């Protein structure tokens, strides 16, 4: 083994470093999502989407708000936090042109079929996940607005066909977002290990 080879092996790998705005975005998202999910389950328990008032309810351990009105107050406050966080981050990646590396393109779809590079495939799956989650988040916000102000936004209820359909759609966006978070984190671990995940928050 040459001295240069030994030097390269002993040299520590560079630590991943994320922009401060990206770290703030991730922290605010985690907090807002936890508040929305727990307060949303409190609202759900008042009149379960599946099974009516006699339907299955979530344990109080996973609820926030104490009662229906309290759950609604927390839910709408967290919704504004979540929506505004998405808005400013969307403007940030647009202005910095980071969107060019965030969303899936034609070459990415070809790479999934032909590329033998594991890292390349991981990045493609990441961009695919980013692309798919955008309409899901918009649907969650739109259906939530329709439930919050059904008289003013009756056209949202009309698009989905009925009030019950609106509630079902809004509720089903929750597990989809949770699955995205898990998949997103798993891809991050595959791409850069724990150091990459840590760099997103610290």
N, C-alpha and C positions, 0 to 999 in steps of 0.2 A: 504493500500500500504506500503510495507516495504521500509526501507532506501536504500537497495541495488537496488530495482526496480526503485525507484525515481532517484537514481544516474545514472542508465543505460539510463533512458529516457532523462535526462538532458544533458547527455554527447553528444557533437556534433559529427556528423558523420565524419569520416576521409575524407580529401579532396583527390580526384583523382590526381595522379601525373604521368605524362608521361615523358618518356626519352627525353632529349634535342634533340636528333637526330630525334625523331618522330615529334617533334614540328617544326623543321626546314623543314622536309620533307613535312608536311602539308602546311606550309607557301609558300614554293617554288612551290608546286603543284597548289595552288590557283592562285598565280601570273602568272605562266606559262600558265595555262588553260585560264585565262582571256585574256592574250595577244594572245594566239593561236586562240581563238574563235573570238575575235573582228577583228584580222588581217585576219583570214580565211573568215569572212563575207565580208571583203573588196575585197579579191580575188574573191569570189563568185560573187559579183556585177559586176565585169568586164565581166563575161560570165556565167550567172546563170546556174546551173546544170539542173534545171527543167525549161524548156520553152525557152532555148537559150537566145540570147541577148535581146529578148523582154520579158523575163520572169520577175517574181516578184522580186523586189530588197529590200534589207534591208535599213532602214533609216540610215542616216549618224551618228546619235547619237550612234549607236552600232558598228561603224567601227573604225579601227585603221590603219593608214598608209597614208591616203589621196588620194592615187591612187594605181594602180595595183602593180607597182614596190615597192612602199613603204610598201604595205601590205605583199608582198612576203618577203621583208627583215625582217620585224617584225616576220612573221610567222616562218621562218626558224631559226631565232635566238631563239625564244621561244621554238621551237621544240627541239633544242639541250639542252636547259635548262631542259625541261620536261623529255626527254629521259635519260639524264645523272642522273637526280634526281631519276628516277625509277631504273636505273642500280645500283647506289650506295646503295639505300635502299633495293633492292633485295639482294645484297651482304651482307648487314647488317643483314637482317632477316635470311639469310642462315647461316652465321657464328655464330650468336647467337642462331640458331635453333628455332627462333620464328615462322618459317614457319609451324611448327608442330601444332601451334594453330591458324594459319591464314586461312588455306584452308580446304574445306569440306572433310569429310571422310564417310565411310560406316555407322558408328555409328550415325553420324549426320543425315543422311537421315532417319534412323530408328527413331531417336528422333522426327523428324518432324511429324511422323505418330502416335507415341505412347506416347510421353512425355506430362505430364500435368503441367510441370514446365515452366511458362512463360519466365523466364530469360534464361533457357536452350534453348528454341525455338528461342529467340532473337539472342543468340550467334550463333545458327546454321544458321539462315538467314544471319547473318553478314559474316560468313565464306563462305556461298554459293555465296554471292555478290562478295566477294574478288576473289573467284575462277572463276566466270563468266567474271569478268571485265578484267582478264589477257589476254585472246585471243582477246578481243575487242581492248584493247590498242595496242597489237602487230599488229593487222590488221590496225589500224589507222596509226601507224608508217610505216608499210610496204607499204600501199597504198600511203601514203604521199611521201615516197622515190621514188615509181614508177612514181608519177606525177612530182617530182622534176627532176629526171634523167631518162626519158623514154627510151633513147637510150642505156644507160649503163645497165639499169635494165628492159629491154624489156620483160624478162621472167615473171616479176610481172604483166605487162599488159596482157601477154598471159594467165596467170592463171585465171584472172578474165574475159577474153574473149574479152574485147574492152576497149578503152580509156574512153568512156562514162560510162561504168560499173565501172571502177576504180574510176571515179569522184563521182558517186552515192554512192559507198561503203564508200569512204573516208568521204563524207558529212554526211552520216547517222550515222557514229560513234560519231558525236558530240552530238546529242540528247541522245544517249545511255549513254555516259559518264556523261552528265548533270543529267539524271535520276538516275544513280548510286550515284552521289554526294548527291542528295536529299534523296535517300533511305538510304544511309550510315549515313547521318546526323540524319534522323528520327529514325533509329535503335539506334544510340548513345543516343538520347534523351530518348528513351524507356528504355534503359539499365541503364543509370546513370544520366539522367536529364541534365540541363544546365551546371552543374558543370563539367560533363564529357566532354562536347563539349568545354567548356572554357579551360580545362586542355590540350586540343590538341594544343592550340595556345599560351597559356600564362603560 
